[in-house]
């Protein structure tokens, strides 16, 4: 089956020029938990040819309910290696580059078009935003807590410039429905950035509340 045939239902939505841009793009997904699993799956199925997936963790029993790439038999295995296997099984020609490493000051971002923040702690999120800003790479952040989530995009700014995080909580409540929605929006934002769509979240935060079905966009200057 040819490339265009795979995406025959997608191209009328985003346009052939956008699909061609995706075909030549590369992204880094930091954090292969709930958000990262979903974002990686969506972008692979969108036709993204190159994904760098970063995580230093192994699969735990408590991950299975919300981290869609992993099954019970994966417990104890490296998330990035299982992600490479499962995403490869989709059947598209996506090259998955697993990086079993924690995001620290010495972490080096490969040559990518977008950095995607799916990490689960404020320190690593902020540090990754600093590294992306230093390289002038668009940075798409997302976070989830219970019924609520947020997504924003930064260019040449860091998370500490626009947000203040509470102290890290060891275990954040998480619901798959909220994670899936936020991850889908985050993946859509990546497509919008690569395809240079005018509607994006640069300098804006989208707040999502699935308990009240409330969606709100706020300029970062107003936060």
Secondary structure, DSSP 8 states (H G I E B T S, - for coil): --HHHHTHHHHHHH-HHHHHHHHT-EEEEE--SHHHHHHHHHHHHHT--EEEEE---B--GGGTTT-TT--GGGTTSBHHHHHHHHHHTT-S--EEEEE-----TT----S-SEEEE--SSHHHHHHHHHHHHHTT-EEEEEEEEBTEEEEEEESS--HHHH-------SS--B-HHHHHHHHHHHHHHHHHHHTT-S---BTEEEEEETTTTEEEEEEGGG-
